Every structure is written in structure tokens, then in C-alpha cells.
Amino acid sequence: MLKENSQFNPRKCVVFFDFDNTIATCDVFDNMLLLFSRDDRWVELEKRWKSGRIGSKTCMEGQLRGMDLHKKSLDAYLPKIKLDPYFKTLYKFLQAKKVKTIVLSDNFDYILNRILKINGIKKLKVMVNKLSFTRDKVITEYPFKNKDCQVCAHCKTKNLLAKSPKGFTIIYVGDGTSDICPAKYAHLVFAKENLLRYFKDNKLDHVVFHNLKEVFNHLQRKLA
């Protein structure tokens, strides 16, 4: 972890963002469960996932099968998703400073890419699971699944390490269970909710945040 008063070269650091409840103000997939599920079977899957009995891939696949989901209905839903009001400001600041910026999410590319496009966010690298439609059938792929780990559908840790050049300062911004493993490799962690509880319980260094304005203000001071 970085010392409280330390600064770093923006061209020698990389910032990783979670998406749901971090860039977006809600969990997009969880909202889809409420809107599109044909019944409440998704609730039991969610309980099994939270208790660690199944991984997120098994959970999401089961929940998707229980949705009455079509491309048209999804396209009508996604424009309603709101981003943190300060994300654009923060991202433009990072771009201006030439800071490498990447989104790591356990959600799906079709969903994230459309939301970012709707909100005018360009040239932001997103690493995520894949979702497409064929005659209204939902097709999923998990290109970043770690076959040796059943916890997450997307191994954020593997991508974080692969996209962090040697000697770079790693900054992580997230909130969820899937952020715990990759955040352990970061030099500076901004945490809330589940990620914050884990870092507090394990006495790991972190910065508490509630919104991205706080992250922006902190990084303004840190970037030399």
C-alpha cells in the first residue's frame, strides 16, 4: 500500500474500476432479476451464491434461464441506468493525466457497452463476460473464467495482473465480493460495502468511499 502522503507518476499507474454499484449507481443485473424473472427461483440461487455453495457463473446462468429476456426489452431498460454523477469528470481527469484505466466486471459486455455508449463514455477498456442474442435467445460466454476457481465467472485477478506492467502503481475502486481477490494486489484500494467490510475485518489498508467524487478528490492529490 502507498503511504498516506505519497504521490505517484500518473504515467506509471493503472486504475481498475468495478462497474455495478461503483460506476453505475445500482447493480444492473440484480435490477434485471426484478424486472424480467418469470418467477422467484432466482432468490434461491442468490442465497446459494451468497453462502458460497455455488459460484457466480452457475448463479447467473440459472438466473438468466429464469428470465423472460429479449433484446428489445433489454434495450428499453438500459437507458434508465444512471452512472455516478462524477464518473465522467473522474474519467476525463484520468485521460488527461494519461492514466491507464480499465473496467473489470462480472457483468456482460452487451450491457456495459450500451450503458457507456448511452452516457457518452468513449475509449474506456472493458473486460467482462459476453452476452449476445440469436433470434431472441440469450447466448453467454465466459472468456475470463479461471478453470481452477469456481467463485467468479470473470477472474478479475488474472486480468488485473496481466494488465499491470511491472513497476506500475495499481489502484482499485470497487464494492463487491468479486473485487476482494483482485483488490488484494492493489497498492491503493477505494472500498465500500462488501469490499470495505472484508478489508476492515482483515485490517487491510484502504480508503473508504461513498461516491466517485471522493475518489476524484483523493486522486487529484495523489497524482503528481
N, C-alpha and C positions, 0 to 999 in steps of 0.2 A: 504494500500500500504506500501511497505517497504521503509525505509529511504534510501537516496542515498548511504550512506556509510555502510549500514548494510550488514551482511553476514548471511548465514544460514547453518544448518546441512543438507548435501545432502541426508541423510537417512530419513529426515523428510520433504521432499518436493516432489511434483509431478508436472511434466511438461506435459501440453497438447498442441499438435500441430494440427492446421488445416492442410489440405492436399493440395487442389488446390491453386495455386499461393503462397504457403507457403513452403511446402516440394517439390512439383512439381513446375517447373518454368512457368507453364501455367495452365489454367483451363481446365482440361481434358475433362469434359463433354461439355463445350462450343465448344471445338475443334471438338468433335464428331458431334455436330449440323451442323457445316460447311461441314463435310465430308460425313455424312450419311443421312441427311434430304432429303426427296423426293421433298419438296417444301419449301417456305419461311414462312409457317404458324407458325413456331417456333418463329419468330420475334415478332409477336403479343402477344404470350404467355409470352415471355420475358419482353415485355413492361408492360403487366398486372401485372407480378410478381414484377418488379422493382417499380411500382407505388403503390404496396400494395393491389391491387384488388384481387389477388389470392396468395395462399401460394406456397412454393417451391415444395411440393408433387404434387399438381394439375398441376403446370407448367411442372415439369419433366415428369409426366405421359403422358401429352399431347404431349410433345416433343418426347418422346420415341415412341409413336404411329406413329409419323410422320417420323420416321427413317427407312431406309432400312438396318436394323442392323442384322447381323448374327454372330455367334460365331467365324467363320473363319475370317471374316473381322475385327472384334474387336481384335482378337488375332494378326492380322497382324499390327494393328495400335498401340497397347500398347507399344511395344518395342521402338517406336520412342519418347516416353515421356521422357523428361530429368528432373532429380532431381536437386535441388540446389546443386552446387558442394561441399558445405561444410556440407551437411546434414549427410553424413556418419561419418565425423570427429566429429560432434556435438553429434550424437547418441552414438558413441563409447565412447566419453568422459562421457556422462551421464550414460552409462552402467558401466564404470569403477568406477564411483562415487556412484554406487548403487542407482541412482535416478530413481524413478518410472516414466515411460514415456508412454504416451497414445496418439493415434491419434483419433481425433473426426472429422468426415466428413459427409457432406450431400450428398456425392457421394455413390458409390456402392462397396460392398466387392469384387466382382469378378474383378473389375477394379483396385482397390488399391492393393489387394493382389498379383495380377500378376505383376504390376509395381514394387512393393517392391521386389518380388522374382527375377525378371529380373535384378534388380540392386544390388542383393546380400544383401538385408536388412533382417535380421532374428530376430525372437523373439520380434518383435515390436507389441504391442497390438493395434488393430484397432477396433474402434466402429463406425459402418457405416450401411447404408441401404443395403439390399440384392438384388442381381441380379443373375439369372440363365437362362439357355436355355433348352427348351424341343422341340426337332425337329425344331430347329431354331426359336422357339417362345420365346420372352423375358418374363421372369417371375420376378416380383418385389415384395418385402416385405419391410415393414417399422416397424421393431420391436421396435424402439425407438421413435415413434411418440407420441407426447403429445396430447391426445384427446381434451384437453381443450385449445389448442393453434393451430391455423391454419397457423402460419407463416412458420415454418420449418418442413421438412419431418423427420428430426432427431433432437430430443430435446437434444442438446449438454449440456445445463444447467443441466438437470436431471442426465446425466451420469457424468458430472464433479463433482457434489455434491456427487453422490453415490461412486465415486472412489477416493475421497479426505478424507483420515482419519482425525479425529479430531486432531487438533494441527499441521497439516501439512501446509507448505507454498505452495500455489498454484501459478504456473507460467503458463501463457497462451501466445501462439505465433500464430497470425492469421492475416487475412486481410479483411475478408468479412462480409456481413450483418449477416450471421448466427453465427458469432463469437461475436457479440455485447453483447447478453444476457449472455452467459457464462463468458465472459471476465470481466464483472462487479463483479464477485465473486472472481477474482484472486487478489493475493497480488502484483504480478508483471506482467505487460502486455507489450508484444512486439507487436507493431501495425504498419500496413501500409495500404494504400488505404482506403477502406470504413470504416474499423475499426478505423483507425487513424483519419479520418475525424470526426467520431462520438465522439471519446474520446477528440479530440481537441475542438470541438464545445460545448461539455458539461463540459469542464475543468476538465477532469478526468486524474489522473496520468497515465503515460505510458512512454515507451521507443520506440522511432522511430527506425525502422529497414528497410533496403532495401534488405538485403540478410542474410543468416543464419551464415555467418562468423561474422557478427556484434553481433548476438545473442550468438554465441560461445565465443567471446572475453568478452562479458559482464558477462556471466555465470562463466567463468573462475575466474573472480574477485570476484564474489558473493559467490561461493561455498567454504566453509571453509575447 
